[in-house]
Amino acid sequence: MSNDEKKFLLDQLEWVKKQKEGYDTLEEKLHEMKAIAEEAMQESLSLDDRRQLQIQLDELKLELDQLYKNFRQIIH
């Protein structure tokens, strides 16, 4: 295997690692959002509790949007 081929394969491996890291982070945020949504379904929550959960969801959505933008840069 030539040095150029080896470098190409190492570059591809790094690219795959970055993609996996991006997917893992996106998945983690989605699980957090799911947990918040499930908590919000509790009938015993007050209006203030629900508002706080909505704020958390909104913050996670912003994080997801930013992660997605960063992730798309890795893909392209």
Secondary structure, DSSP 4 states (H G I P E B T S, - for coil): --HHHHHHHHHHHHHHHHHHHHHHHHHHHHHHHHHHHHHHT-TT--HHHHHHHHHHHHHHHHHHHHHHHHHHHHH-
